Every structure is written in C-alpha cells, then in structure tokens.
Amino acid sequence: MVLVVQGYSGKGKKLEVVISNDENITIEFGNYSIEIGDSNKLIMSPKLVETIIRDSMNIGWNPALNGPPLELSLIDGNLDIRRGL
C-alpha cells in the first residue's frame, strides 16, 4: 500500500509513503504499531495519516514547494527515506 499526500491546491511536492500491506498499522503511544482488523484489511486511521504527515514534515517534506515527491517507507515501525525500490 502507498499513502500519497499532496496539498489541497493540487500543486507542490507530493509525499509518498510505502506501507507494507501484510500488516495493520495504528498509533500507540506516539509510535507506529500493528493491529489486524476484523476484515483482515489494512486500517488507515485519520490519526495515523496525521502522524505520518507531521513526521514527514519533521523529516523535511514541505507541501508548498515544487519538486519531486518525498519518498518514505514505514518499515518495522520506523518512517525512513526510501532509497530506491
């Protein structure tokens, strides 16, 4: 699964976060953690999306700037810059 975020204007730098599709991810105590829903589908809560956006801005994503997307991965509960596929 890839979470793609862009400013409401539709312009500016995108944020692309690769999230493993074999895990459900929720927020616990400010960290990313895993949980499986009743339907065995990935649950993306608004709180998770908000936390990913805030953490991405701390890493350096600025949605008002132009340029290539900031590509991140959420691996083992850590949000890191993606270094290729």
N, C-alpha and C positions, 0 to 999 in steps of 0.2 A: 504494500500500500504506500502511496506517496501523498503526503499532505502538501498542497500548493496554496500559498497565500500571496495576495497582492493587494496594494492599497485600493480603496474604494473607487478611485478615479479610473482604475484600469491601466494606469501608466506607472512607470517606475519599476524598480527591481523586484523580482519575484523571490519568494522563499520556497524552496523545495526540500521537504524532509522525507527521507525514505524510512518507513516503519515496517518492521517485519510483520508479515501477515499471519504468522503462526502463533501470535500472542495477542492478548488483550492488554491494553495499556491504560492505567488510571493514575491518578495522583494520590500519593500518600506521603504526608509529612514533607511536602515540597519536592519530592523525588518522583521519578517515573517508576511505576511498578506494573506488575502483570496481574490480570484478572480475566477469567473466561465467563462470558455472558451465557444466559440461558439458551440462546440460539446459536452458540458457538461462533459468533461473528465478532469481529473487532469492534470495540466500543470506543468511539472518539467523543469524549465528553467536551462540553464547552470549556470546562476548567483545564482540561489537557491542552486544547488548542491555545487557550490564553497563555498557559505556562510555556508552551513551545515558542510562541511568538515573543514573549518577554525575554526568554533565554536567548533566542536568536538575535534579538536587538542588542543584548549584552555581548554577544559574540561579534557583532559588527554589522548586522543586517540593517539597512536603512531603506524603508519602502519608498521614500521620496526621491531617492537617487536613481538615475538611469544606469543601465549596465546589465551584465549577465546575472542570472539568478544566483543567490547564495544557496549552495547545495550542502545539506546536512544529512546525517544519519542518526537515528536513535537506536543504539546498539547497547545491549546489556544495561539499560537504564541511563546511558550517557548520550548527550547530544553533542556530536562532533562534526567538524567539517569533513565532507566526503571527499576522498582522494581518489577519484575515478570509480569505475563500476566494478 
